[in-house]
């Protein structure tokens, strides 16, 4: 029995190595970064270089950069991001791919809800180094703009992964998320650590949902269920029907 189990385990690891690599790179690493940033903010108020980066960007501000930052922060605001997310979710549902619709809606909507929860828990004040061109008045950590844009880009990247143009689309999405985060720091309404936490929290959240919704994850989970059943025949496990993701 032990030899059979370990043989099956090695086979499963080889068959699902891409899922495990995605779990490590897309889920574990972003949350490690997020937790470390949150710990620094909780214990010492943020990164040592937070204010220095803000001061550097403000010292190199120009009218052209001002207009670019205002346009990016408007595009990445919760309202347009939320409307776009609803339209894409409804479009996927109407198209008949309900699993993808659930995934996308929970990715963006869940990231926004998580952002509000963490803001309330940490209650970090906004930076007040200068009068911003676009003032913000709610809590600072993590950046909602950065988190929403990164969640949108990551979710679309997963949905388009089988598409031939996935690399240009993913690059554009990542560039948009990075630019929105830059705009929040440039305008002086977020610390760099707020934006970094928004990016990594969004990627970790969406990658976790992708793991739960992916067929490979369900195959891997089925392997563990069968292995447990072989080793512990009397163990009662929950039915797959009660655990499966919405279809």
SEMI-109987 format. One record per residue (C-alpha): residue number from 0; residue in one letter; x, y, z. Coordinates in pm, 1 decimal. Example, Ala and Ser with C-alpha at 12.3 -4.5 7.8 and 13.67 -1.06 7.14 Angstrom:
<rs>
fitor 0 kelo A X 1230.0 Y -450.0 Z 780.0;
fitor 1 kelo S X 1367.0 Y -106.0 Z 714.0;
</rs>
This chain:
<rs>
fitor 0 kelo X X 0.0 Y 0.0 Z 0.0;
fitor 1 kelo X X 269.8 Y 259.8 Z 88.9;
fitor 2 kelo X X 459.2 Y 189.4 Z -235.4;
fitor 3 kelo X X 139.2 Y 222.1 Z -433.7;
fitor 4 kelo X X 56.5 Y 549.4 Z -261.7;
fitor 5 kelo X X 396.7 Y 705.2 Z -323.6;
fitor 6 kelo X X 392.1 Y 586.5 Z -681.9;
fitor 7 kelo X X 53.2 Y 748.7 Z -734.1;
fitor 8 kelo X X 176.6 Y 1063.4 Z -560.5;
fitor 9 kelo X X 481.2 Y 1094.6 Z -789.5;
fitor 10 kelo X X 258.6 Y 1043.8 Z -1091.6;
fitor 11 kelo X X 16.3 Y 1313.4 Z -970.2;
fitor 12 kelo X X 297.4 Y 1560.3 Z -906.4;
fitor 13 kelo X X 435.2 Y 1505.5 Z -1257.1;
fitor 14 kelo X X 90.9 Y 1532.1 Z -1415.7;
fitor 15 kelo X X -0.2 Y 1850.3 Z -1227.4;
fitor 16 kelo X X 336.6 Y 2021.8 Z -1201.3;
fitor 17 kelo X X 207.5 Y 2330.8 Z -1382.9;
fitor 18 kelo X X -75.4 Y 2364.0 Z -1131.8;
fitor 19 kelo X X 169.7 Y 2338.3 Z -842.9;
fitor 20 kelo X X 405.3 Y 2590.8 Z -1001.4;
fitor 21 kelo X X 114.1 Y 2827.7 Z -1055.1;
fitor 22 kelo X X 14.3 Y 2776.9 Z -692.5;
fitor 23 kelo X X 363.6 Y 2874.7 Z -578.3;
fitor 24 kelo X X 424.3 Y 3165.0 Z -817.2;
fitor 25 kelo X X 73.9 Y 3308.3 Z -841.8;
fitor 26 kelo X X -70.6 Y 3240.1 Z -498.7;
fitor 27 kelo X X 194.7 Y 3182.5 Z -232.6;
fitor 28 kelo X X 452.6 Y 3443.2 Z -333.7;
fitor 29 kelo X X 211.3 Y 3739.5 Z -368.1;
fitor 30 kelo X X 56.2 Y 3666.4 Z -29.3;
fitor 31 kelo X X 400.2 Y 3639.1 Z 130.2;
fitor 32 kelo X X 478.5 Y 3988.7 Z -0.3;
fitor 33 kelo X X 137.7 Y 4120.8 Z 109.1;
fitor 34 kelo X X 173.1 Y 3982.3 Z 461.9;
fitor 35 kelo X X 523.7 Y 4125.1 Z 497.3;
fitor 36 kelo X X 407.7 Y 4469.5 Z 383.3;
fitor 37 kelo X X 108.9 Y 4454.2 Z 618.3;
fitor 38 kelo X X 334.0 Y 4350.6 Z 906.0;
fitor 39 kelo X X 569.4 Y 4644.4 Z 844.1;
fitor 40 kelo X X 277.4 Y 4886.2 Z 837.6;
fitor 41 kelo X X 119.4 Y 4737.8 Z 1149.1;
fitor 42 kelo X X 443.7 Y 4745.4 Z 1348.4;
fitor 43 kelo X X 631.0 Y 5049.2 Z 1218.3;
fitor 44 kelo X X 387.4 Y 5248.7 Z 1005.0;
fitor 45 kelo X X 523.3 Y 5149.6 Z 663.9;
fitor 46 kelo X X 836.8 Y 5119.7 Z 454.6;
fitor 47 kelo X X 1135.6 Y 5334.9 Z 538.5;
fitor 48 kelo X X 1140.6 Y 5475.5 Z 184.4;
fitor 49 kelo X X 767.9 Y 5550.6 Z 155.2;
fitor 50 kelo X X 794.9 Y 5926.7 Z 207.3;
fitor 51 kelo X X 1122.1 Y 5955.9 Z 16.4;
fitor 52 kelo X X 965.7 Y 5801.4 Z -296.8;
fitor 53 kelo X X 668.2 Y 6034.1 Z -270.2;
fitor 54 kelo X X 895.8 Y 6336.0 Z -233.6;
fitor 55 kelo X X 1104.8 Y 6226.4 Z -534.2;
fitor 56 kelo X X 802.0 Y 6191.0 Z -761.5;
fitor 57 kelo X X 659.2 Y 6523.9 Z -648.9;
fitor 58 kelo X X 990.9 Y 6698.0 Z -710.8;
fitor 59 kelo X X 987.9 Y 6573.5 Z -1070.8;
fitor 60 kelo X X 623.2 Y 6652.9 Z -1144.0;
fitor 61 kelo X X 533.8 Y 6817.8 Z -1475.5;
fitor 62 kelo X X 203.9 Y 6939.8 Z -1625.1;
fitor 63 kelo X X 207.4 Y 6651.4 Z -1874.7;
fitor 64 kelo X X 259.7 Y 6394.3 Z -1598.8;
fitor 65 kelo X X -12.6 Y 6563.3 Z -1395.2;
fitor 66 kelo X X -264.6 Y 6510.1 Z -1676.0;
fitor 67 kelo X X -150.3 Y 6151.3 Z -1733.0;
fitor 68 kelo X X -181.3 Y 6067.2 Z -1363.7;
fitor 69 kelo X X -528.0 Y 6221.9 Z -1343.3;
fitor 70 kelo X X -643.7 Y 6025.6 Z -1650.3;
fitor 71 kelo X X -506.0 Y 5697.7 Z -1515.7;
fitor 72 kelo X X -651.3 Y 5745.8 Z -1169.1;
fitor 73 kelo X X -990.6 Y 5823.3 Z -1323.7;
fitor 74 kelo X X -976.6 Y 5512.6 Z -1543.5;
fitor 75 kelo X X -879.4 Y 5291.8 Z -1249.1;
fitor 76 kelo X X -1138.5 Y 5431.3 Z -1007.4;
fitor 77 kelo X X -1378.5 Y 5185.9 Z -837.0;
fitor 78 kelo X X -1684.2 Y 5304.8 Z -1034.6;
fitor 79 kelo X X -1552.4 Y 5247.4 Z -1389.6;
fitor 80 kelo X X -1372.9 Y 4930.5 Z -1279.7;
fitor 81 kelo X X -1691.0 Y 4803.4 Z -1116.1;
fitor 82 kelo X X -1908.9 Y 4885.0 Z -1417.6;
fitor 83 kelo X X -1661.7 Y 4716.9 Z -1653.9;
fitor 84 kelo X X -1643.1 Y 4411.3 Z -1428.3;
fitor 85 kelo X X -2023.2 Y 4379.2 Z -1424.0;
fitor 86 kelo X X -2042.3 Y 4412.0 Z -1803.2;
fitor 87 kelo X X -1775.6 Y 4145.4 Z -1857.0;
fitor 88 kelo X X -1935.2 Y 3912.3 Z -1601.6;
fitor 89 kelo X X -2279.9 Y 3948.0 Z -1759.9;
fitor 90 kelo X X -2129.8 Y 3905.5 Z -2106.3;
fitor 91 kelo X X -1959.9 Y 3581.6 Z -2005.2;
fitor 92 kelo X X -2283.1 Y 3452.5 Z -1850.8;
fitor 93 kelo X X -2486.1 Y 3540.0 Z -2161.8;
fitor 94 kelo X X -2219.2 Y 3378.0 Z -2377.6;
fitor 95 kelo X X -2280.9 Y 3056.0 Z -2186.4;
fitor 96 kelo X X -1951.9 Y 3022.9 Z -1996.1;
fitor 97 kelo X X -2093.8 Y 3051.6 Z -1647.1;
fitor 98 kelo X X -1792.1 Y 2907.7 Z -1468.6;
fitor 99 kelo X X -1576.2 Y 3181.7 Z -1619.5;
fitor 100 kelo X X -1842.3 Y 3438.8 Z -1531.7;
fitor 101 kelo X X -1840.9 Y 3328.9 Z -1167.6;
fitor 102 kelo X X -1462.5 Y 3333.4 Z -1165.3;
fitor 103 kelo X X -1434.7 Y 3683.2 Z -1310.9;
fitor 104 kelo X X -1709.4 Y 3833.7 Z -1096.5;
fitor 105 kelo X X -1565.9 Y 3688.5 Z -775.5;
fitor 106 kelo X X -1214.2 Y 3790.6 Z -878.4;
fitor 107 kelo X X -1286.0 Y 4161.3 Z -920.8;
fitor 108 kelo X X -1575.3 Y 4194.2 Z -677.2;
fitor 109 kelo X X -1398.8 Y 3988.6 Z -412.5;
fitor 110 kelo X X -1080.1 Y 4192.3 Z -446.4;
fitor 111 kelo X X -1275.8 Y 4514.4 Z -395.8;
fitor 112 kelo X X -1452.8 Y 4373.6 Z -89.9;
fitor 113 kelo X X -1123.3 Y 4247.1 Z 52.5;
fitor 114 kelo X X -972.5 Y 4591.1 Z -1.9;
fitor 115 kelo X X -1245.7 Y 4759.5 Z 202.0;
fitor 116 kelo X X -1208.8 Y 4504.4 Z 482.0;
fitor 117 kelo X X -832.1 Y 4553.0 Z 510.0;
fitor 118 kelo X X -870.1 Y 4931.8 Z 496.4;
fitor 119 kelo X X -1100.5 Y 4921.6 Z 797.8;
fitor 120 kelo X X -873.3 Y 4683.5 Z 988.8;
fitor 121 kelo X X -557.1 Y 4891.3 Z 938.6;
fitor 122 kelo X X -713.9 Y 5240.9 Z 924.8;
fitor 123 kelo X X -392.8 Y 5387.6 Z 782.6;
fitor 124 kelo X X -411.4 Y 5763.6 Z 722.7;
fitor 125 kelo X X -340.3 Y 5905.5 Z 377.9;
fitor 126 kelo X X -6.9 Y 6080.2 Z 314.0;
fitor 127 kelo X X -26.6 Y 6456.9 Z 361.6;
fitor 128 kelo X X 303.8 Y 6576.5 Z 216.8;
fitor 129 kelo X X 135.5 Y 6822.8 Z -22.8;
fitor 130 kelo X X -204.8 Y 6923.9 Z -154.9;
fitor 131 kelo X X -298.9 Y 6658.7 Z -410.6;
fitor 132 kelo X X -451.0 Y 6740.7 Z -749.5;
fitor 133 kelo X X -708.0 Y 6468.2 Z -677.7;
fitor 134 kelo X X -752.0 Y 6439.4 Z -299.3;
fitor 135 kelo X X -875.3 Y 6115.1 Z -143.1;
fitor 136 kelo X X -1031.3 Y 6095.7 Z 201.3;
fitor 137 kelo X X -1072.6 Y 5728.8 Z 299.2;
fitor 138 kelo X X -812.7 Y 5499.8 Z 455.0;
fitor 139 kelo X X -491.0 Y 5445.8 Z 262.3;
fitor 140 kelo X X -388.8 Y 5079.5 Z 297.9;
fitor 141 kelo X X -410.5 Y 4902.0 Z 59.1;
fitor 142 kelo X X -469.2 Y 5102.1 Z -258.4;
fitor 143 kelo X X -814.6 Y 5027.2 Z -396.3;
fitor 144 kelo X X -722.1 Y 5159.7 Z -740.6;
fitor 145 kelo X X -413.2 Y 4937.7 Z -760.7;
fitor 146 kelo X X -598.6 Y 4635.1 Z -625.5;
fitor 147 kelo X X -894.9 Y 4672.5 Z -860.4;
fitor 148 kelo X X -680.0 Y 4726.4 Z -1168.5;
fitor 149 kelo X X -451.6 Y 4433.7 Z -1081.7;
fitor 150 kelo X X -749.0 Y 4204.7 Z -1011.7;
fitor 151 kelo X X -905.3 Y 4298.9 Z -1345.2;
fitor 152 kelo X X -579.4 Y 4244.5 Z -1535.6;
fitor 153 kelo X X -499.8 Y 3913.9 Z -1363.7;
fitor 154 kelo X X -850.4 Y 3773.8 Z -1409.6;
fitor 155 kelo X X -854.8 Y 3868.5 Z -1778.0;
fitor 156 kelo X X -509.5 Y 3714.2 Z -1817.7;
fitor 157 kelo X X -636.8 Y 3382.4 Z -1685.3;
fitor 158 kelo X X -951.1 Y 3395.3 Z -1900.1;
fitor 159 kelo X X -751.7 Y 3470.0 Z -2214.7;
fitor 160 kelo X X -475.8 Y 3217.6 Z -2145.4;
fitor 161 kelo X X -586.5 Y 2982.5 Z -2425.1;
fitor 162 kelo X X -619.8 Y 3269.7 Z -2671.1;
fitor 163 kelo X X -346.1 Y 3327.1 Z -2930.2;
fitor 164 kelo X X -306.1 Y 3691.1 Z -2830.6;
fitor 165 kelo X X -270.7 Y 3620.3 Z -2459.7;
fitor 166 kelo X X 79.2 Y 3766.6 Z -2425.7;
fitor 167 kelo X X 4.4 Y 4112.9 Z -2570.4;
fitor 168 kelo X X -324.1 Y 4123.8 Z -2377.4;
fitor 169 kelo X X -154.5 Y 4020.1 Z -2052.3;
fitor 170 kelo X X 123.4 Y 4273.7 Z -2106.1;
fitor 171 kelo X X -128.4 Y 4553.5 Z -2164.6;
fitor 172 kelo X X -324.1 Y 4452.8 Z -1854.2;
fitor 173 kelo X X -11.2 Y 4444.1 Z -1639.6;
fitor 174 kelo X X 103.3 Y 4779.7 Z -1779.9;
fitor 175 kelo X X -235.5 Y 4933.7 Z -1700.3;
fitor 176 kelo X X -227.0 Y 4803.5 Z -1341.6;
fitor 177 kelo X X 127.6 Y 4932.4 Z -1293.3;
fitor 178 kelo X X 37.2 Y 5271.6 Z -1441.5;
fitor 179 kelo X X -269.9 Y 5309.5 Z -1219.7;
fitor 180 kelo X X -59.3 Y 5229.3 Z -913.8;
fitor 181 kelo X X 202.1 Y 5483.2 Z -1022.1;
fitor 182 kelo X X -66.3 Y 5749.1 Z -1062.5;
fitor 183 kelo X X -181.7 Y 5705.2 Z -702.9;
fitor 184 kelo X X 169.4 Y 5753.6 Z -568.2;
fitor 185 kelo X X 242.8 Y 6040.2 Z -809.3;
fitor 186 kelo X X -71.6 Y 6223.4 Z -694.9;
fitor 187 kelo X X 36.1 Y 6178.9 Z -332.9;
fitor 188 kelo X X -277.5 Y 5998.7 Z -213.6;
fitor 189 kelo X X -106.9 Y 5665.0 Z -143.6;
fitor 190 kelo X X 221.6 Y 5545.7 Z -4.9;
fitor 191 kelo X X 420.4 Y 5308.0 Z -229.1;
fitor 192 kelo X X 360.1 Y 5030.2 Z 23.5;
fitor 193 kelo X X -17.8 Y 5079.0 Z -20.0;
fitor 194 kelo X X 15.9 Y 5023.9 Z -393.0;
fitor 195 kelo X X 248.3 Y 4724.6 Z -359.3;
fitor 196 kelo X X 4.1 Y 4560.4 Z -119.4;
fitor 197 kelo X X -283.8 Y 4631.2 Z -358.8;
fitor 198 kelo X X -102.8 Y 4467.6 Z -648.9;
fitor 199 kelo X X 11.7 Y 4156.8 Z -460.8;
fitor 200 kelo X X -315.0 Y 4111.5 Z -272.1;
fitor 201 kelo X X -510.0 Y 4120.3 Z -598.7;
fitor 202 kelo X X -280.7 Y 3872.5 Z -773.8;
fitor 203 kelo X X -291.3 Y 3635.7 Z -476.0;
fitor 204 kelo X X -670.2 Y 3656.7 Z -450.5;
fitor 205 kelo X X -734.2 Y 3598.0 Z -821.3;
fitor 206 kelo X X -474.6 Y 3319.7 Z -845.0;
fitor 207 kelo X X -638.7 Y 3144.0 Z -551.3;
fitor 208 kelo X X -978.1 Y 3161.1 Z -719.6;
fitor 209 kelo X X -826.9 Y 3035.7 Z -1043.7;
fitor 210 kelo X X -691.5 Y 2733.2 Z -859.6;
fitor 211 kelo X X -1034.7 Y 2657.3 Z -717.6;
fitor 212 kelo X X -1208.5 Y 2694.0 Z -1054.1;
fitor 213 kelo X X -950.8 Y 2515.6 Z -1272.4;
fitor 214 kelo X X -1022.3 Y 2158.9 Z -1391.6;
fitor 215 kelo X X -665.0 Y 2060.3 Z -1301.6;
fitor 216 kelo X X -726.6 Y 2152.8 Z -939.7;
fitor 217 kelo X X -1037.8 Y 1934.1 Z -928.6;
fitor 218 kelo X X -841.2 Y 1644.0 Z -1076.7;
fitor 219 kelo X X -571.8 Y 1688.7 Z -814.4;
fitor 220 kelo X X -832.0 Y 1708.6 Z -539.5;
fitor 221 kelo X X -991.5 Y 1387.8 Z -668.7;
fitor 222 kelo X X -653.5 Y 1215.7 Z -645.3;
fitor 223 kelo X X -620.8 Y 1312.8 Z -279.4;
fitor 224 kelo X X -976.1 Y 1192.7 Z -208.3;
fitor 225 kelo X X -904.3 Y 856.0 Z -368.2;
fitor 226 kelo X X -573.1 Y 824.8 Z -184.9;
fitor 227 kelo X X -736.2 Y 901.3 Z 149.9;
fitor 228 kelo X X -1011.4 Y 652.7 Z 76.3;
fitor 229 kelo X X -754.4 Y 380.5 Z 3.8;
fitor 230 kelo X X -561.9 Y 449.1 Z 324.1;
fitor 231 kelo X X -863.4 Y 518.0 Z 545.8;
fitor 232 kelo X X -1163.1 Y 326.3 Z 405.3;
fitor 233 kelo X X -1390.7 Y 429.0 Z 692.3;
fitor 234 kelo X X -1320.3 Y 800.3 Z 657.2;
fitor 235 kelo X X -1629.7 Y 992.8 Z 545.3;
fitor 236 kelo X X -1546.0 Y 1278.2 Z 308.7;
fitor 237 kelo X X -1780.3 Y 1556.3 Z 190.1;
fitor 238 kelo X X -1941.7 Y 1495.3 Z -145.9;
fitor 239 kelo X X -1791.6 Y 1662.1 Z -452.9;
fitor 240 kelo X X -2136.2 Y 1800.2 Z -530.3;
fitor 241 kelo X X -2125.6 Y 2016.7 Z -218.4;
fitor 242 kelo X X -1769.6 Y 2134.7 Z -279.5;
fitor 243 kelo X X -1760.0 Y 2192.9 Z -652.9;
fitor 244 kelo X X -1735.4 Y 2544.3 Z -789.6;
fitor 245 kelo X X -2044.4 Y 2698.9 Z -947.6;
fitor 246 kelo X X -2091.2 Y 2595.2 Z -1309.3;
</rs>
